[in-house]
Amino acid sequence: MSAFVALHEKGLSFELATVNLANNANLEPEYAANSLTQRVPTLIHDSFALSESSAITEYLDEVFQGTLLYPKNPINRARARQVQAWLRSDLLPIRQERSTEVVFYGAPAAPLSASARTALGKLFSACEILLTDHSPNLFGEWCIADADLALMLNRLVLNGDAVPATFVDYAARQWQRPSVQRWLALNRPPL
């Protein structure tokens, strides 16, 4: 999601090619030739290919004009990058048990396991620190970490899990951003 949102925020034209992960198309030689990590997404800009969402969004912010994807302030920029890395690396039980299928298809999942509830406690604890001033965004102005945090929260909200109202409100506001709405509106194959 964040690479797609970043491209729209920067006002860049791009061609979107889907990759069938269920059939391991990301491991096929043609895709792997362009993706060092053999993961989705991969951005191809001229002859340069780059995988991993955070690396892509940082590259886009450094190379292209348009909406800033990261805060200007170095401390807030570092914190935004920390939030992104943490969401992708430390909350795996939530991502596994609340896949993005719940976002796209409304596929409800079973109650969270003990390890996912532990990760949920960490997520809510971080949100209590990050969202204390009831700002519509993490660091005053919108940044790409807002989109990533909203996705993580909406994995839970859209499944019907108990999420504090202030976090639900924050995620709902982020969900209304036009670039996020474009991502949500993409045509997806049936499950």
C-alpha positions in Angstrom: 0.0 0.0 0.0 2.6 2.6 1.0 4.5 2.4 -2.4 1.2 2.9 -4.3 0.1 5.8 -2.0 3.6 7.4 -2.2 3.5 7.4 -6.0 0.1 9.1 -6.0 1.2 11.6 -3.3 4.2 12.5 -5.5 1.9 12.9 -8.5 3.9 10.5 -10.5 2.5 8.5 -13.4 3.2 4.8 -13.2 2.2 1.4 -14.6 0.9 -1.1 -12.1 1.7 -4.8 -12.7 0.1 -7.3 -10.4 2.0 -10.3 -9.1 0.2 -13.5 -8.1 1.7 -14.3 -4.7 -0.6 -17.3 -4.3 1.2 -18.9 -7.2 4.6 -17.7 -6.0 5.0 -15.5 -9.1 7.5 -13.4 -7.1 9.9 -16.3 -7.2 9.8 -16.8 -10.9 13.0 -15.9 -12.8 11.5 -12.9 -14.7 10.3 -11.2 -11.5 13.3 -12.2 -9.4 15.6 -10.7 -12.0 14.1 -7.3 -11.1 13.6 -7.8 -7.3 16.7 -8.4 -5.2 14.5 -9.6 -2.3 12.0 -11.4 -4.6 9.3 -9.5 -2.7 6.4 -7.3 -3.6 6.4 -4.4 -4.3 9.3 -3.7 -6.6 9.7 -0.3 -8.2 11.4 0.0 -11.5 12.6 3.5 -12.3 14.5 3.7 -15.6 17.1 0.9 -15.2 17.0 0.9 -11.4 14.9 -1.7 -9.5 14.2 -1.4 -5.8 12.1 -3.7 -3.5 10.7 -3.2 0.0 8.1 -0.6 0.7 10.1 1.6 3.1 13.1 1.7 0.7 10.8 2.6 -2.2 9.0 5.4 -0.3 12.3 6.8 1.0 13.8 6.7 -2.6 10.7 8.4 -4.0 10.9 11.2 -1.4 14.5 11.9 -2.1 14.3 11.8 -5.9 11.0 13.4 -6.8 9.3 16.7 -6.0 5.7 16.8 -4.7 4.1 16.0 -1.3 6.7 15.2 1.3 6.4 11.6 2.4 8.5 12.0 5.5 8.7 14.9 8.0 11.2 17.7 7.4 12.4 17.6 11.0 15.2 15.0 11.3 13.9 13.6 14.6 10.3 13.2 13.3 11.7 11.8 10.1 13.7 9.2 12.0 10.6 8.4 14.2 8.5 7.9 11.1 11.0 5.5 9.7 11.2 3.7 13.0 7.4 3.3 13.0 7.4 1.9 9.5 10.2 -0.6 10.2 8.6 -1.7 13.5 5.1 -2.2 11.9 6.7 -4.5 9.3 9.1 -6.4 11.6 7.7 -6.8 15.1 3.9 -7.3 14.7 4.0 -10.4 12.6 1.3 -12.3 14.7 -1.2 -9.5 13.9 -0.3 -9.4 10.2 -0.7 -13.2 10.0 -4.0 -13.4 11.9 -5.4 -10.2 10.4 -4.2 -10.3 6.8 -5.2 -7.5 4.4 -8.0 -9.9 3.2 -10.1 -8.4 6.0 -9.5 -5.0 4.5 -10.4 -6.0 1.0 -12.9 -8.8 1.4 -14.3 -8.4 4.9 -13.1 -12.0 5.7 -13.5 -12.2 9.5 -10.9 -14.1 11.4 -10.9 -16.1 14.6 -10.0 -14.5 17.9 -6.4 -13.4 18.3 -3.9 -15.9 19.6 -1.9 -15.2 22.7 1.1 -14.1 20.7 -1.1 -11.7 18.6 -2.6 -10.3 21.8 0.9 -9.6 23.1 1.7 -7.8 19.8 -1.6 -6.0 20.1 -0.6 -4.7 23.5 2.7 -3.4 22.0 0.8 -1.7 19.1 -1.7 0.0 21.5 1.1 1.1 23.8 3.0 2.7 20.9 -0.3 4.4 19.7 -0.9 5.8 23.1 2.5 7.5 22.9 2.3 8.5 19.2 -1.3 9.7 19.2 -1.5 11.7 22.5 -2.3 15.1 21.1 -5.3 13.9 19.0 -3.6 15.3 16.0 -5.0 13.9 12.7 -1.4 12.8 11.8 1.5 11.3 13.7 3.9 14.3 13.4 1.7 17.3 12.6 1.8 17.1 8.8 0.8 13.8 7.1 3.5 11.4 6.3 3.7 7.9 4.8 4.0 6.3 8.3 0.4 7.5 8.9 -0.8 5.3 6.0 1.1 2.3 7.4 -0.1 2.7 10.9 -3.7 3.2 9.7 -3.5 -0.1 7.7 -2.3 -1.9 10.8 -5.1 -0.5 12.9 -7.7 -1.2 10.2 -6.7 -4.8 10.0 -8.2 -5.0 13.5 -11.0 -2.4 13.2 -12.4 -4.0 10.0 -12.3 -7.4 11.6 -14.4 -6.1 14.6 -11.7 -6.4 17.1 -11.8 -4.1 20.1 -9.7 -1.0 19.3 -9.7 2.2 21.4 -12.0 4.9 19.9 -9.2 7.4 19.5 -7.2 4.9 17.4 -10.3 4.0 15.3 -10.9 7.7 14.6 -7.3 8.2 13.6 -7.3 5.2 11.3 -10.7 6.4 9.8 -9.3 9.8 9.0 -6.2 8.4 7.4 -8.4 6.0 5.3 -10.1 9.1 3.7 -6.9 10.4 2.2 -7.4 10.4 -1.7 -4.3 8.4 -2.3 -5.4 5.7 0.1 -8.9 5.7 -1.4 -7.4 5.0 -4.8 -5.5 2.1 -3.3 -8.7 0.8 -1.7 -10.6 1.2 -5.0 -8.3 -1.0 -7.0 -9.9 -4.0 -8.7 -8.9 -7.1 -6.8 -9.6 -10.7 -7.8 -12.1 -12.7 -5.8 -10.7 -14.9 -3.0 
